[in-house]
Amino acid sequence: MDSSSEIVHAILPLFLVAGLGATPAMVGLIDGIAEATAYIVKIFSGALSDYLRNRRAIVIFGYALSGLSKFLFPLATVR
C-alpha cells in the first residue's frame, strides 16, 4: 500500500498539470489542502482510537479507504 501511494504521489502533479490543465499554483493549493486534511484526520483518529480502544479496526478502515480511493483516479477527466 505504501509503495503504491508513493508512486501516485510522485506522478500526481504531472497528471494535474498535463492531463487536467492545472496551474502550478493550483497544484500547490491542492497539496496544501491534502496535507492539512491529513494532519486534521490524524488528530481526530488518534482521539477516536483512544476513546474506542480498537486500533485494529481504525487501521483496517484507513488502509481500506486508501486502497479503494485509488480506483477513483481513472474517473478524473479533462473538461
N, C-alpha and C positions, 0 to 999 in steps of 0.2 A: 504494500500500500504506500509506503513512504517513497519508494523509488518511482512509482507512477505519479505521485504528487509532484516530485521534483522535476520530472520530465514535463509535466503540464505547466508548472510554474516557469520553467525555462522558455517555453515557446509561446506562452500566452500573450506576452506583449507584442510579439511578432504577428500573431494572429489578429490581435485587436487593431494594429496599425495597418497591416497589409490586407487582411481579409475583411475587416469591418469598417475600415476607414477612420479609426480613432486617431486623434492627435496625441503627441507625447504627453501633453498636459492632462488629457483625459485618462491616459494610462496611469499617470501618477495619481490622479484623483481616485481611480478605481482601486489601485493598490493600497492607497492610504485608507480608504473605507474598508477594504478587506482586512488590513492589519488591525484597525480599530475594532472591527467586529470580532476578530479572533480574540483580542485581549478581553473584551467585554464578556464573551461567551466563556472564556476560561474562569473569570471571576464567578459568574453565576453557576457554572458547572462544578466548581470547587465547593461552593456553599451547598449546592444540591447534593453533592457527594457526601459531605459531612452530615447533612440532615438525614438522607436516606440510608447511609452506611452500606450502600450496594454499589460499589465502584465498578464491578464487573459489568453490570447492566449498562451503566453510563458509557463505559469504554466500548462495549459492543455496539451500542447505538451510534456513537460518534464515528466509529470506523465504517459501519454500515451506511450511514448517511454520506460519508465521504466517498465511499465506493459507488453508491448509487448516483451521486451527483455527476460523476464522470460520464455517465451515459447521456446526460443532458447537453454536453458540449456540442455534439454534432447538430443539435437543433438550432444553434445560433446561425442566423442567416444575415446576409447583406441586404439592406434595403435601398 
